[in-house]
């Protein structure tokens, strides 16, 4: 087959998981990235980095950047100080977005070889802080890193004042809306979430890179226990992304022509057949509803169309799995039926493999590459999500070469579908009779409710009326009742107290 020289390919992947090291031997995030990057070069068959043609390095921002200029420190550590380097801001979609973007740039002959990497060492950092020592990871620099792009804050001040900022408090808004839309009882849905994440844990048990390689039963995940408290109801701890880990992953992208010139083994090349990037209506208070994600539907359609595949043609899947609703809603939007026998992850998911901050999807792409090399000719789908089901990226991969000239559709064209969706009227100062559209109950470490978040509508119709956000009146009995009965569609009264909206259910 005559594959054009400018066809983008993945040629090297590397993953590192460092469990429970002694503090004196523990790696910093920079060292984890260096290790994963070295593994990616080795995986590609490249022993001499300076002569590899590497001309760009992009670092995915850590949750807590350990130094002023991580990209600069990394290229120096790798012995490639003259390459272009960037950092990208927060957002779990970032790694797949980078693969899509730099595949496009490689196809346009703007780059020869690109290294993508990121790391978190929050488990070690936490141990250092608990020991009373100072985290020794800083490397001085005279300059700030260059950001490849920027993104707005995930929340605004009004949303934050009402508890909408931590993902573990926000995703329950989607989950409860989904449960209500499906017509399930609370117990039925709790067990369904447990069964869904139990399937992910089965994959984690088989993974050499998983932070928690333990298969857990649906009941063990679904219900609270001493080791598994509620965090943001209805989510238990085992349903939450785990970021207290030490993990890194790196990817090497290049062109077919450059790989040929370097003598790289073509049997190990993985091709990007389809890709897409779509942003949901940004403000969570402006979403069409809370049980769907129109952006994921567009995302899947565009990526599959580019790849000339259907969802049934995809043998291997890794859906972004920060919380159960992210997986369940993605399945609905992508046309993956409940009970589909295919695994929904190749890693074990963020709760069990571990979610290395913004970099988890680098691990899932690396794992997908390894999976596809072991199943030549099959196709794999990776999805990525940032924010509150806010920004989405997808890639469809295979060892099968792409056909003809590689090019992707312009994302701004299909983005217009989402941008043109209607949004309900919204007020920051609601007053009067109201109805609950969805809600979240946030628990403390003692496994008792601390506060509730409501998205509601003025009037008596949860699908009509002006939308608002509020906190639930701070009554322990009411908060507890809201976890035992479905309060979506429940009426109440909303008023404003000290610049915060407060809803009291009837």
C-alpha positions in Angstrom: 0.0 0.0 0.0 1.3 3.5 -0.9 0.9 5.5 2.3 1.6 9.2 1.8 4.7 10.4 3.6 2.8 13.1 5.6 0.4 10.6 7.2 0.5 11.1 11.0 1.2 8.0 13.2 1.8 7.1 16.8 5.2 5.3 17.0 6.0 5.2 20.7 4.2 5.0 24.0 5.4 4.8 27.6 3.6 4.5 31.0 4.9 4.7 34.5 3.1 3.8 37.8 5.2 4.3 40.9 3.5 2.8 44.0 4.5 3.3 47.6 8.2 4.3 47.1 10.3 5.3 50.1 10.4 9.1 50.2 14.1 9.3 49.5 13.6 7.2 46.3 10.3 8.7 45.1 10.2 10.3 41.7 9.1 13.9 41.1 6.5 14.6 38.4 9.4 15.7 36.2 11.3 12.4 36.8 8.1 10.5 36.1 7.7 12.3 32.7 11.3 11.7 31.9 10.9 8.0 32.6 7.7 7.7 30.6 9.3 9.6 27.7 12.4 7.4 27.7 10.1 4.4 27.5 8.2 6.0 24.6 11.5 6.5 22.7 12.5 2.9 23.5 9.1 1.6 22.4 9.6 3.4 19.0 13.0 1.9 18.6 14.8 5.3 19.0 18.0 5.2 21.1 19.4 8.6 20.0 16.9 11.4 20.9 18.9 14.4 19.5 19.0 12.8 16.0 15.4 11.6 16.1 14.0 14.8 14.6 12.1 15.7 17.7 11.0 19.3 17.3 8.2 19.8 19.8 7.4 18.8 23.4 4.0 19.5 25.0 3.4 19.0 28.7 0.0 18.5 30.2 -0.3 20.7 33.2 -0.3 19.0 36.6 -3.0 19.8 39.1 -0.2 21.4 41.2 2.7 22.5 39.0 5.9 21.6 40.9 8.0 24.3 39.3 7.9 27.5 37.3 8.6 26.1 33.9 8.1 22.3 33.6 8.5 22.1 29.8 11.9 23.8 30.0 13.0 21.5 32.7 11.8 18.4 30.8 13.6 19.3 27.5 16.8 19.9 29.4 16.4 16.6 31.2 15.9 14.8 27.9 18.9 16.4 26.3 16.9 18.3 23.7 17.0 21.9 25.0 16.4 23.5 21.6 13.0 22.0 20.7 9.8 24.0 20.8 7.9 23.4 24.0 4.5 24.3 25.5 2.3 23.5 28.4 -1.5 23.1 28.2 -4.1 24.2 30.8 -6.4 22.1 32.9 -8.8 19.7 31.2 -9.1 16.0 30.9 -9.7 16.3 27.2 -6.2 17.6 26.7 -4.2 14.5 25.6 -6.6 13.4 22.9 -7.0 17.0 21.8 -3.2 17.2 21.4 -3.1 14.0 19.3 -5.8 15.4 17.0 -4.1 18.8 16.8 -0.5 17.6 16.2 -1.7 14.9 13.8 -3.1 17.8 11.7 0.1 19.8 12.1 2.3 16.7 11.1 0.0 16.1 8.1 0.6 19.8 7.1 4.4 19.2 7.5 4.7 21.7 10.3 6.4 19.2 12.6 8.6 16.0 12.2 8.2 14.4 15.6 6.3 15.5 18.7 6.4 14.2 22.3 3.3 14.5 24.4 3.6 13.9 28.1 2.3 14.6 31.6 2.5 13.3 35.2 1.1 13.5 38.7 2.9 12.5 41.9 0.1 13.5 44.3 0.5 10.4 46.4 4.1 11.1 47.0 3.5 14.8 47.5 0.9 14.0 50.1 3.3 11.7 52.0 6.0 14.4 52.0 3.6 17.0 53.4 2.4 14.6 56.1 6.1 13.9 57.0 6.5 17.6 57.8 9.1 18.1 55.0 9.1 20.5 52.1 8.3 19.1 48.6 11.8 19.3 46.9 10.7 19.4 43.3 11.3 23.0 42.2 13.8 23.7 39.5 14.4 27.5 39.1 13.8 29.2 35.8 14.0 32.7 34.5 10.8 32.4 32.4 7.2 31.2 32.6 6.1 28.4 30.2 4.3 29.2 27.0 0.7 28.0 27.0 -0.3 26.4 23.7 -3.9 27.6 24.2 -6.1 29.0 26.9 -9.5 28.0 28.3 -12.0 29.9 30.5 -12.7 28.9 34.1 -15.0 26.0 34.5 -17.2 28.0 36.8 -18.3 31.6 37.4 -18.5 33.3 40.7 -22.3 32.8 41.0 -21.9 29.1 40.4 -19.1 28.7 42.9 -21.1 30.6 45.5 -23.7 27.8 45.2 -21.2 24.9 45.4 -20.7 24.3 41.7 -16.9 24.0 41.3 -15.6 20.7 42.6 -16.3 17.9 40.0 -17.3 15.5 42.8 -20.2 17.8 43.7 -21.2 18.7 40.2 -21.4 15.3 38.4 -24.1 14.1 40.8 -26.4 16.7 39.1 -26.0 14.7 35.9 -26.4 11.4 37.6 -29.6 12.2 39.4 -31.1 13.7 36.2 -30.1 10.5 34.4 -31.6 8.2 37.0 -34.9 10.2 36.9 -34.9 10.1 33.1 -34.4 6.4 33.1 -37.3 5.9 35.5 -35.2 4.0 38.0 -35.6 3.9 41.8 -32.7 5.1 43.9 -31.8 1.5 44.8 -32.0 0.3 41.2 -29.7 3.1 40.0 -27.3 2.7 42.8 -26.8 -1.0 41.8 -26.6 -0.1 38.1 -23.7 2.3 38.9 -22.0 -0.3 41.0 -22.3 -2.9 38.1 -21.0 -0.4 35.6 -17.9 0.4 37.7 -17.4 -3.2 38.7 -16.8 -3.9 35.0 -14.1 -1.2 34.9 -12.4 -2.7 38.0 -12.3 -6.1 36.2 -10.1 -4.5 33.6 -8.0 -2.7 36.2 -7.3 -6.1 37.9 -5.6 -7.2 34.6 -3.5 -4.0 34.1 0.1 -3.8 35.2 -0.3 0.0 35.4 -3.4 0.2 37.6 -3.2 1.9 40.9 -5.9 -0.4 42.3 -5.7 -3.7 40.4 -8.6 -5.2 42.4 -11.9 -6.4 41.1 -14.8 -5.0 43.2 -18.3 -6.3 43.2 -21.3 -4.1 42.2 -22.5 -4.1 45.8 -19.1 -3.2 47.2 -19.0 -0.2 44.9 -22.6 0.8 45.2 -23.1 1.1 48.9 -21.3 3.1 51.5 -18.9 1.4 54.0 -16.1 2.4 56.3 -13.7 2.3 53.3 -16.3 3.7 50.8 -18.1 6.7 52.1 -20.4 8.9 50.1 -18.6 11.9 48.6 -21.2 13.7 46.4 -24.4 11.6 46.6 -25.2 9.3 44.9 -21.4 8.7 44.4 -19.4 6.6 46.8 -15.6 6.9 47.0 -15.2 4.0 44.6 -17.1 5.9 41.9 -14.8 8.9 42.0 -11.7 9.5 39.9 -8.6 8.7 42.0 -6.0 11.4 41.7 -3.8 10.5 44.7 -1.5 8.5 42.5 2.0 8.6 41.0 1.6 8.1 37.3 2.9 9.3 33.9 2.4 8.6 30.3 4.1 9.8 27.1 3.3 9.5 23.3 5.5 10.0 20.3 3.9 11.2 17.1 5.6 11.5 13.7 4.9 11.1 10.0 5.1 7.9 7.9 7.9 9.5 5.8 10.0 10.4 8.9 9.4 7.0 10.5 10.6 5.4 7.3 13.7 7.6 7.2 14.5 6.6 10.8 14.0 2.9 10.0 11.2 2.4 12.5 9.3 -0.9 12.5 6.0 -0.3 10.5 4.3 -3.2 12.3 4.2 -1.1 15.4 2.7 2.1 13.9 -0.8 3.1 14.9 -2.9 5.4 12.7 -5.4 7.9 13.7 -8.4 7.1 11.4 -10.9 9.5 12.9 -11.0 12.4 15.4 -13.2 15.2 16.6 -13.2 18.0 19.2 -16.5 19.5 20.5 -17.3 21.9 23.3 -20.6 21.7 25.1 -22.6 24.8 26.1 -20.0 26.1 28.5 -22.0 27.4 31.6 -23.5 24.4 33.3 -26.6 26.5 34.1 -27.3 27.0 30.4 -27.3 23.3 29.4 -30.3 22.0 27.5 -30.8 19.4 30.2 -28.7 17.3 32.6 -29.3 13.7 31.4 -27.8 14.2 27.9 -24.7 15.6 26.3 -25.3 16.7 22.7 -21.6 17.5 22.2 -20.7 13.8 22.7 -23.3 12.8 20.1 -21.7 15.2 17.6 -18.3 14.0 18.6 -18.9 10.4 18.0 -20.7 11.0 14.7 -17.9 13.1 13.3 -15.0 10.8 14.5 -16.8 7.7 13.1 -17.7 9.4 9.9 -14.0 10.5 9.4 -12.9 6.9 10.1 -15.7 5.5 7.8 -16.8 3.2 10.7 -19.8 2.6 12.8 -19.8 2.2 16.5 -20.3 -1.6 16.0 -17.0 -1.7 14.1 -15.1 -0.6 17.2 -13.5 -3.5 19.0 -11.8 -1.7 21.8 -13.2 1.3 23.8 -11.9 3.6 26.5 -14.6 6.1 27.6 -13.6 8.8 29.9 -14.8 7.6 33.3 -14.3 10.2 36.0 -17.8 9.3 37.4 -20.5 6.9 36.3 -22.7 9.6 34.6 -19.8 10.4 32.3 -19.7 6.8 31.1 -23.5 6.2 31.0 -24.3 9.4 29.1 -21.4 8.8 26.7 -22.8 5.3 26.0 -26.2 6.7 25.3 -24.9 9.4 23.0 -22.5 7.1 21.1 -25.1 4.3 20.6 -23.5 1.8 22.9 -26.4 -0.3 24.4 -26.6 -1.1 28.0 -25.3 -4.7 28.4 -23.0 -4.4 25.4 -20.3 -7.1 25.9 -17.4 -4.9 24.9 -15.2 -3.5 27.7 -15.7 0.2 28.2 -12.1 0.8 29.2 -8.6 -0.5 28.3 -7.1 0.8 31.5 -9.6 0.2 34.3 -10.8 3.8 34.4 -10.0 6.8 36.5 -11.3 5.2 39.7 -9.2 2.1 39.5 -6.4 2.6 37.1 -6.0 6.0 38.6 -6.7 9.4 37.1 -3.3 11.2 36.7 -5.0 14.6 36.9 -5.4 16.1 33.4 -3.1 13.4 31.9 -5.2 10.3 32.3 -6.1 10.1 28.6 -2.4 9.9 27.8 -2.5 6.6 29.7 -5.6 5.4 27.9 -4.2 6.2 24.5 -0.9 4.5 25.4 -2.9 1.4 26.6 -5.0 1.5 23.4 -1.9 1.5 21.2 -0.7 -1.6 23.1 -4.1 -3.2 22.8 -4.3 -2.6 19.0 -0.7 -3.9 18.4 -1.9 -7.1 20.1 -5.0 -7.2 17.9 -3.7 -6.0 14.5 -6.4 -4.6 12.1 -8.9 -4.0 14.9 -10.1 -0.5 15.7 -10.2 1.4 19.0 -12.1 4.4 20.3 -10.7 6.8 23.0 -12.9 9.6 24.4 -11.8 12.4 26.6 -13.7 14.9 28.7 -12.8 18.1 30.5 -14.7 20.1 33.0 -18.4 19.2 33.7 -19.0 17.2 30.5 -17.8 20.4 28.9 -15.0 19.8 26.4 -14.7 16.6 24.5 -12.2 15.0 22.2 -12.1 11.6 20.5 -9.8 9.5 18.5 -10.3 6.3 16.5 -7.1 4.2 16.1 -5.9 1.1 14.3 -2.7 -0.6 13.0 -4.4 -0.6 9.7 -3.1 2.2 7.5 -5.3 5.1 6.6 -6.2 5.4 3.0 -5.3 8.4 0.9 -4.3 11.9 2.1 -4.9 12.4 5.8 -7.1 15.3 6.6 -9.7 16.0 9.2 -13.0 18.1 9.0 -12.9 21.6 10.4 -14.2 21.4 14.0 -15.6 24.9 13.8 -18.2 23.6 11.3 -19.8 21.0 13.5 -19.3 23.1 16.6 -22.0 25.4 15.3 -24.6 22.6 16.0 -23.9 22.9 19.7 -23.5 26.7 19.7 -27.0 27.0 18.2 -28.8 24.9 20.8 -31.4 26.8 22.8 -30.7 27.6 26.4 -33.3 28.3 29.1 -33.7 31.7 30.6 -31.7 32.0 33.8 -31.8 34.3 36.8 -29.2 34.8 39.6 -31.9 36.2 41.9 -34.9 33.8 42.0 -37.8 34.3 44.3 -40.9 32.3 44.9 -42.4 28.9 44.1 -40.0 26.6 42.4 -39.4 23.0 41.2 -36.3 20.9 41.4 -34.8 20.0 38.0 -31.8 18.1 39.5 -29.7 18.1 42.7 -26.6 16.9 44.4 -26.0 16.2 48.1 -22.4 16.8 49.3 -21.2 14.6 52.2 -18.5 15.2 54.7 -15.8 12.7 55.8 -18.0 11.5 58.6 -20.4 10.2 55.9 -23.2 12.6 56.7 -24.7 15.3 54.4 -23.1 18.7 54.6 -25.1 20.7 52.0 -27.2 20.3 48.9 -27.1 21.9 45.5 -30.2 22.4 43.4 -30.7 23.4 39.8 -34.4 24.4 39.6 -37.0 26.2 37.6 -39.3 28.9 38.9 -42.9 27.7 38.9 -44.2 24.2 39.1 -42.7 22.6 35.9 -39.2 21.2 36.1 -38.8 21.4 32.3 -40.1 25.0 31.9 -39.8 28.3 33.7 -36.7 30.4 34.4 -33.8 28.3 35.6 -31.8 29.1 38.8 -29.2 27.5 41.1 -29.5 27.4 44.9 -28.3 25.6 48.0 -30.7 23.5 49.9 -31.8 24.9 53.2 -29.3 23.6 55.8 -31.5 21.1 57.5 -29.9 17.7 58.2 -33.3 15.9 58.1 -34.2 17.4 54.7 -30.8 16.6 53.2 -31.0 13.0 54.4 -34.6 12.6 52.9 -33.3 13.9 49.6 -30.9 10.9 49.4 -33.8 8.4 50.2 -36.5 9.7 47.8 -36.4 11.2 44.3 -36.7 14.9 44.7 -36.6 15.8 41.0 -39.9 17.4 40.2 -40.4 18.2 43.9 -41.8 21.6 44.7 -40.4 24.2 47.1 -39.7 27.8 47.7 -36.6 29.7 46.8 -35.4 33.0 48.2 -32.1 34.9 48.5 -30.3 35.1 51.9 -26.9 36.9 52.2 -26.3 36.8 48.4 -26.9 33.0 48.2 -30.1 31.4 46.8 -31.7 29.0 49.3 -34.4 26.4 48.3 -36.6 24.9 50.9 -38.5 21.8 49.6 -42.2 21.6 50.4 
